[in-house]
Amino acid sequence: MIWMPPWLARAYARLYVAMGTSTFDYSEAASILELEDKRYIAIVLTKLRTYGHLTVRRDPVDTRRKLFRLVDPRSIVLAMAMQSRSKTNEVKEKLRVASSVLDYYVSGAYAAYQYHHYSAAGSIDISVRPDQLFTWVALVSEPKVALSIDEIPAERPAGISVHLRSDFDEKLLGYVKVINGVRVLSPEILIILGITREYPSLEDVLAILVMQRTKLDWRRVLELSAAYNATRFLGCILDILNLESRKRLFEDSLIGRILKRSNLDARLDFPVSTRAQPTEKLYESISSKWNLRLHLTHAVVSKILTDLVR
């Protein structure tokens, strides 16, 4: 974030006194600021957003219309206090400082990358508490950052993409690791979330399994797979990785234990998101073993193993 210059602070103050953190549109901002110059109004609103003092989204009814919402002063001050302790303006450094002040964890592809170092993530996904969302908006906003908030995409691209997600889940706190001062979901929970929600992607799941196979807490992986009804999907993936790698990456005894714990009564699609696509013929024997209609393609699995193992 950037502290406001006096001319912008005056505009912020007038808008905040009139609207608080309620949404307003361009015409309301012009009326409150008593401005007629459309270019100057646009500059004020753009600067407030860039400095981390305002959020913007499109009206769902009329997408040409923008709706604005100010970040409250307390969130701005708290963000500035944390930034004053940061050694740089880098997002990773802000995450490190925030670890002792705010509740959060990094999820998605960026978290997965910390364990496989295979394909770099396009965005840093940060799961935060809803009541701390505005503080995060103020903290991570920079001219070089393209900031998405929940389902609201960034207004324009930038060098670094950050996605704030107000989906903080207390149940996941037991699956958080600290890597270089940053709170990141553990590889065990990322595998299961990838299998069940495809977040991170299945490509990330495969890469984590390959690169972390000797370091994973398999007891915890199996417990999570049972809790999330992902047991047979996990076993199927391990079978496929063994087949494609032409070596035993995963012990037969492990896969056997998973098979015994799996409910194979109903024939299911996997992944669910690609069930409209053809099944993978090369994996028919494995699909039959786990009673699945398997849509995970040979090309995807083979590329990851070629890059990481072969």
C-alpha positions in Angstrom: 0.0 0.0 0.0 0.9 3.7 -0.3 0.0 6.3 2.2 -2.3 9.0 0.7 -1.0 12.4 -0.3 -3.0 15.3 1.3 -5.1 16.1 -1.8 -6.2 12.4 -2.0 -6.7 12.2 1.7 -9.2 15.1 1.5 -11.1 13.3 -1.2 -11.1 10.1 0.8 -12.3 11.9 3.9 -15.3 13.5 2.1 -16.3 10.2 0.6 -15.9 8.3 3.8 -18.0 10.7 5.8 -20.8 10.5 3.2 -20.7 6.8 2.4 -18.7 5.0 5.0 -18.0 1.5 3.5 -21.3 1.4 1.6 -21.1 1.1 -2.2 -21.4 4.1 -4.5 -21.1 4.8 -8.2 -19.2 7.4 -10.3 -22.0 9.9 -10.3 -22.4 9.8 -6.5 -18.6 10.3 -6.1 -18.8 13.3 -8.4 -21.7 14.8 -6.3 -19.9 14.2 -2.9 -16.6 15.7 -4.2 -18.5 18.5 -6.0 -16.4 17.9 -9.1 -17.5 18.3 -12.7 -14.2 17.3 -14.4 -14.7 13.6 -15.2 -11.0 13.1 -15.8 -10.2 14.4 -12.3 -12.9 12.2 -10.7 -11.4 9.2 -12.5 -7.9 10.1 -11.3 -9.1 10.3 -7.6 -10.9 6.9 -7.8 -8.1 5.2 -9.6 -5.5 6.5 -7.1 -7.6 5.4 -4.2 -7.8 1.9 -5.6 -4.1 1.7 -6.5 -3.2 2.9 -3.0 -5.3 0.2 -1.4 -8.0 2.5 -0.1 -10.9 1.5 -2.3 -12.3 -1.6 -4.0 -14.1 -1.6 -7.3 -16.4 -4.1 -9.0 -18.8 -4.2 -12.0 -22.5 -3.8 -11.5 -23.9 -7.3 -12.1 -27.0 -5.8 -13.8 -25.1 -3.2 -16.0 -21.4 -4.3 -16.4 -20.6 -0.8 -17.8 -21.3 0.7 -14.4 -18.6 0.5 -11.7 -19.4 0.2 -8.0 -16.9 1.5 -5.5 -16.4 0.8 -1.8 -13.9 2.5 0.5 -11.6 0.6 2.8 -12.2 1.8 6.4 -9.5 3.9 8.1 -8.7 1.3 10.8 -7.8 -1.3 8.1 -5.6 1.3 6.4 -3.8 2.1 9.6 -3.3 -1.5 10.5 -2.0 -2.3 7.0 0.4 0.6 7.2 1.7 -0.6 10.6 2.5 -4.0 9.1 4.0 -2.5 6.0 6.3 -0.4 8.2 7.8 -3.6 9.5 8.3 -5.1 6.0 11.8 -5.0 4.5 10.4 -4.7 1.0 7.1 -4.1 -0.8 7.1 -7.7 -2.1 3.9 -9.6 -1.4 5.9 -12.5 0.1 7.5 -10.1 2.6 4.1 -8.7 3.5 2.8 -12.2 4.1 5.7 -12.9 6.4 4.9 -9.8 8.5 1.2 -10.5 8.5 1.8 -14.0 9.9 2.0 -12.6 13.5 -0.9 -10.2 13.1 -3.6 -11.6 10.8 -5.1 -15.0 10.2 -4.5 -16.4 6.7 -3.1 -19.3 4.7 -1.8 -19.5 1.2 -3.6 -22.0 -0.9 -4.1 -23.1 -4.5 -1.3 -23.3 -7.1 1.2 -21.0 -5.3 1.0 -23.2 -2.2 1.4 -26.3 -4.3 4.5 -24.9 -6.0 6.3 -24.7 -2.7 6.3 -28.5 -2.6 6.9 -29.5 -6.2 8.7 -26.5 -7.8 7.5 -27.6 -11.1 5.2 -25.1 -12.9 5.1 -21.7 -11.3 1.7 -20.3 -10.2 0.1 -17.5 -12.1 -1.4 -16.0 -8.9 -0.9 -16.0 -5.2 -4.1 -17.2 -3.5 -4.6 -16.0 0.0 -7.5 -17.3 2.1 -8.4 -14.7 4.8 -11.1 -14.0 7.4 -14.0 -12.0 6.0 -13.7 -9.4 8.8 -10.0 -8.9 7.8 -10.5 -8.7 4.1 -10.2 -4.9 3.9 -7.0 -4.9 5.8 -5.6 -7.3 3.3 -6.8 -5.1 0.4 -4.9 -2.2 1.9 -1.8 -4.2 2.6 -1.2 -5.9 -0.7 -2.4 -3.2 -3.1 0.4 -1.8 -5.2 0.6 -0.4 -8.7 2.4 -3.6 -9.8 -0.2 -5.9 -8.3 -3.3 -7.1 -10.1 -5.7 -7.7 -7.2 -8.7 -10.1 -7.4 -11.2 -10.3 -4.5 -13.3 -13.4 -4.2 -15.3 -13.6 -7.5 -14.3 -10.0 -8.6 -11.5 -10.1 -11.1 -8.7 -7.5 -11.2 -9.5 -4.4 -13.2 -6.3 -4.7 -15.3 -3.3 -7.0 -15.5 0.0 -6.3 -13.7 3.3 -8.0 -13.0 2.0 -9.9 -9.9 -1.4 -11.4 -9.5 -2.9 -11.7 -6.0 -6.3 -13.3 -5.3 -7.8 -12.6 -1.9 -10.4 -15.2 -0.9 -12.6 -14.7 2.1 -13.0 -18.4 2.6 -10.8 -18.9 5.6 -11.6 -22.3 7.1 -10.8 -22.9 10.8 -10.7 -26.7 10.1 -7.6 -26.2 7.9 -5.5 -24.5 10.6 -4.2 -27.9 11.6 -2.8 -28.3 8.1 -0.8 -25.1 7.8 3.0 -25.1 7.5 5.3 -22.0 7.8 7.7 -21.8 4.9 10.1 -18.8 5.0 7.8 -17.1 7.4 4.7 -17.6 5.1 1.7 -19.7 6.2 1.0 -22.3 3.5 -1.3 -25.2 3.4 0.5 -28.6 3.9 1.0 -30.9 0.9 -1.3 -33.5 2.5 -4.4 -31.2 2.5 -3.5 -29.7 -0.9 -3.5 -33.2 -2.5 -7.0 -33.9 -1.1 -8.4 -30.5 -2.0 -7.0 -30.9 -5.5 -8.6 -34.3 -5.9 -12.0 -33.2 -4.6 -12.2 -29.6 -5.7 -9.5 -29.3 -8.3 -8.1 -26.4 -6.3 -5.1 -26.7 -6.8 -5.3 -28.4 -10.1 -4.8 -32.1 -10.6 -1.6 -31.4 -12.4 -0.4 -29.8 -9.1 -1.6 -32.9 -7.2 0.4 -35.2 -9.5 3.5 -33.1 -9.1 3.2 -33.0 -5.3 2.7 -36.8 -5.1 5.8 -37.4 -7.3 8.1 -34.9 -5.6 7.0 -35.4 -2.0 6.2 -39.1 -2.0 8.9 -40.0 0.5 8.2 -37.0 2.8 4.4 -37.1 2.9 2.6 -38.0 6.2 0.7 -40.9 4.6 -1.3 -41.6 7.8 -2.6 -38.0 7.5 -3.2 -38.3 3.8 -5.3 -41.4 4.3 -7.3 -39.8 7.1 -8.0 -36.8 5.0 -9.0 -38.9 2.0 -11.5 -40.7 4.1 -12.9 -37.5 5.5 -13.3 -35.9 2.1 -14.5 -39.1 0.4 -11.5 -39.1 -1.9 -10.0 -42.5 -1.0 -10.6 -44.4 -4.3 -9.6 -41.4 -6.4 -6.3 -41.2 -4.5 -5.6 -44.9 -5.0 -6.4 -44.6 -8.7 -4.0 -41.8 -9.1 -1.2 -43.7 -7.4 -1.9 -46.7 -9.7 -1.7 -44.5 -12.8 1.6 -42.9 -11.6 3.1 -46.3 -11.1 2.0 -47.4 -14.5 3.3 -44.3 -16.3 6.6 -44.1 -14.5 7.5 -47.7 -15.3 8.7 -48.1 -11.7 7.2 -48.5 -8.3 6.9 -44.9 -7.1 4.3 -46.0 -4.5 4.4 -49.3 -2.7 1.8 -52.0 -3.6 1.1 -52.4 0.1 0.0 -48.7 0.3 -2.2 -49.0 -2.7 -3.6 -52.2 -1.3 -4.5 -50.5 2.0 -6.2 -47.7 0.1 -8.2 -50.2 -2.0 -9.5 -52.0 1.1 -10.7 -48.7 2.5 -12.4 -47.6 -0.7 -16.2 -47.8 -1.3 -16.4 -49.0 -4.9 -20.2 -49.6 -5.0 -21.1 -46.7 -7.4 -19.3 -46.0 -10.7 -18.2 -42.4 -10.6 -16.6 -39.9 -13.0 -13.1 -38.6 -12.2 -12.4 -35.7 -12.5 -16.0 -34.6 -12.2 -15.3 -31.3 -14.1 -14.4 -33.3 -17.3 -17.1 -35.9 -17.2 -18.4 -34.7 -20.6 -15.1 -35.6 -22.2 -14.1 -39.1 -23.4 -12.6 -41.5 -20.9 -8.9 -42.4 -21.2 -8.7 -45.8 -23.0 -5.1 -46.4 -21.9 -6.2 -46.6 -18.3 -9.2 -48.9 -18.7 -7.8 -51.7 -16.5 -7.1 -49.2 -13.7 -10.5 -47.5 -14.2 -12.2 -50.9 -13.9 -10.2 -51.7 -10.7 -11.4 -48.6 -9.0 -14.9 -48.6 -10.7 -14.4 -45.1 -12.2 -15.0 -43.5 -15.5 -11.6 -41.9 -15.8 -11.1 -38.7 -17.8 -7.5 -38.0 -16.6 -5.6 -38.0 -19.8 -2.4 -39.9 -20.6 -0.8 -36.8 -22.1 -1.1 -34.8 -18.8 0.3 -37.6 -16.6 3.0 -38.5 -19.0 4.3 -35.0 -19.4 4.6 -34.5 -15.6 6.4 -37.8 -15.1 8.7 -37.1 -18.1 9.6 -33.7 -16.6 10.0 -34.9 -13.0 11.1 -38.5 -13.0 12.1 -40.0 -16.4 
